[in-house]
């Protein structure tokens, strides 16, 4: 479905599952909905509907904090910047890490290294 970014944190978009039996759409209306995001069908009360809302910067920051992303991303940034560039030095450095930090660097390596190489 074509979704544009919402520029207003108070705006919402309702998204329907087009294969839901409680949604009535012609094939043409379904195609328009999936390509342009314009819903011209009928949705019964029990139709599956998701309401998307843009987050304000404060709401986004709060959601990220609740998800723990600051903790994970700060640890990742710290471990990535602390690690030596030379592979041999990096192996010795990693060997000397505490168990928790070593586990973190192994997880981060599997996430970040493929995207950075």
N, C-alpha and C positions, 0 to 999 in steps of 0.2 A: 504494500500500500504506500502511496506517496504521502509522506508526512513532512511538513515544513517545520522549521524551528519556530517555537513560540517566542515572541519578543516581549510578552507581558506575563509576569509571574502569576497573574490572576486568571489567565486564559486556560481553558481545558479543551481537550479533544476526546470525543467518544469513539472508541474503536470496537467494531463488531466482528465476530467470527462469521465469515460469509457462508461457511458450511453448516452453521447452526440451523436446525429445523425451525426455530422461532424467528428466523430472518427471511423475509420475503423479498427477493430481488429477481428481476429479469436477467438474462445473460448479459444484455447490454449494460444494465445498471451495475451489475457485478463488475464488469470490465472497467467501467468509469470509476467505480469506487476503488478498485485495486490500483488503477493507474494514476488517478487524480485526487483520490481521497474524498470525493463528494458522495455522500450517502443519500441515495434517492429511493431507497426501499422502505419497507415497513419492519419495525422491530416490535415483537410482542413483549409483554412485561417480563417474561421469563427468559428473554434472549441473553446470551452471554455478551457482556459489555465491559470493556476496560476503559476507564477514564484516565487519560494522561494529563498531567499538569506540569507546566514548566516550573522549575524551582528558582527562587530568588537566590542570589549569591549566599545569603545567610542560611537559607534552607538547605542548599547544596552542601555547604560546609558542615552543617549539623548532621546531615545524612551520611557524609563521608566519615565524620567522627564516630557516629554510632556504628558504622560498618567496620571501624578499626583501620581504615586506610591510612590515616596519618601515622599510626604506630608502625604499620608494615612498610610504608613508603619511606619514612624517616630511617628505619633500620636498614632498609635496602640501600638508600643513598649513602648512609654512613659506611656500611660494609663495602660497597662498591668503590667509594673514593679512598678508603683506607687500604685496600688491597694493592699490592705491588703490580706493576705492569709485566715484569719479567716472569715467565711461567715457572721457573725453578724457585725463584724467591716467593712467588705466590703459593706454591705447594708447601714450602716451609712455614710461611706465615699462616696458612690455613691449618696446618698441623698443630700449631701452637695456640689456636683459638680454644676457648672454652666450648664445652659440648653444645650449649645452646646457640652460641654464635656460629659454630661450625655447621650445625644443622641449618641455620638460617642462610648461610652462604651457599650451601649445596642447593637449597630450594631456589634461591635467587639466581644462581648460575643457570639452572635449568630454565628459568623464566627469561632473564635478561640477555644471556649470551647469544641465543639464537636470533634475537631481534637486533642486537648490536653488531653482529658479525656480517 
